[in-house]
Amino acid sequence: RNQTNYRGDLMNQPESIEELFENDPVSMKLHEAAYEMRKGDVFLQQAIKQGKCPFGYGAETKEGRWVYMISRIRFEEYLGIGDKKYKNLTLAEAAKITGKHYIGIKNAIIQGRSPYGICVETSPGKYDCHISRKQFNEWWRIEQGMEKVYVVKTESGEITLNDEADAWKAYDELRKYCLASEPEERRL
């Protein structure tokens, strides 16, 4: 448990991987991530074990226990946590937006054809799905031919618009009240 560093001082070493990441600002606990997704811990454990999460991975220890590592940065990029407008999307909401039946949406996620969701087989033939609203919105813009957006940055965040003229209008209005960057074109 104790180890001597290059100066000869004793420093405490963590006893487990969990202790190592206890107060790490770039990692997050499985329970915290599951809570943000509005899913149970078991759902997220299974999704990570099945390699379906772009933001985390798991490893089985010699004792047969699983340890999960979740990158806070990748998790927030996936879910869009920093922007409160991004909450989870239900299958019914996704179906309504696309005009497709919710079973079609669910099957696309199960088969891995949809980049916006995670589906876990909870028991034979039974699946539980999670849809990231952020990932879904980005996918839907591309599907609708709106792969180009214009971004105006302010001191407090970014404003994304689909139309260049609207972006310039927003810029002109915003710079009256705060610092704002000229519209920047981005490809999704």
KARAHU-V861835 format. One record per backbone hydrogen bond with DSSP energy under -0.5 kcal/mol. NH is the residue of the N-H (numbers start at 1). CO is the residue of the C=O. If there is no record, write none. Layout:
<<NH CO> <NH CO>>
This chain:
<<3 11> <5 9> <8 5> <11 3> <13 1> <20 16> <21 17> <22 19> <24 21> <27 24> <28 70> <33 29> <34 30> <35 31> <36 32> <37 33> <38 34> <38 35> <39 34> <44 40> <45 41> <46 42> <47 43> <48 44> <49 45> <50 46> <51 48> <52 47> <54 52> <56 53> <57 69> <59 67> <61 65> <64 61> <67 59> <69 57> <70 28> <71 55> <72 26> <72 70> <73 26> <75 71> <76 72> <77 73> <78 74> <79 75> <80 76> <81 76> <83 80> <84 82> <86 83> <87 85> <89 131> <94 90> <95 91> <96 92> <97 93> <98 94> <99 95> <100 95> <104 101> <105 101> <106 102> <107 103> <108 104> <109 105> <110 106> <111 107> <112 109> <113 108> <114 108> <117 114> <118 130> <120 128> <122 120> <122 126> <123 126> <126 123> <128 120> <130 118> <131 89> <132 116> <133 87> <133 131> <135 78> <136 132> <137 133> <138 134> <139 135> <140 136> <141 137> <142 138> <143 139> <144 140> <145 142> <146 141> <149 186> <150 161> <151 184> <152 159> <153 151> <154 157> <155 179> <157 154> <159 152> <161 150> <167 163> <168 164> <169 165> <170 166> <171 167> <172 168> <173 169> <174 170> <175 171> <176 173> <177 174> <178 174> <181 153> <184 151> <186 149> <188 147>>
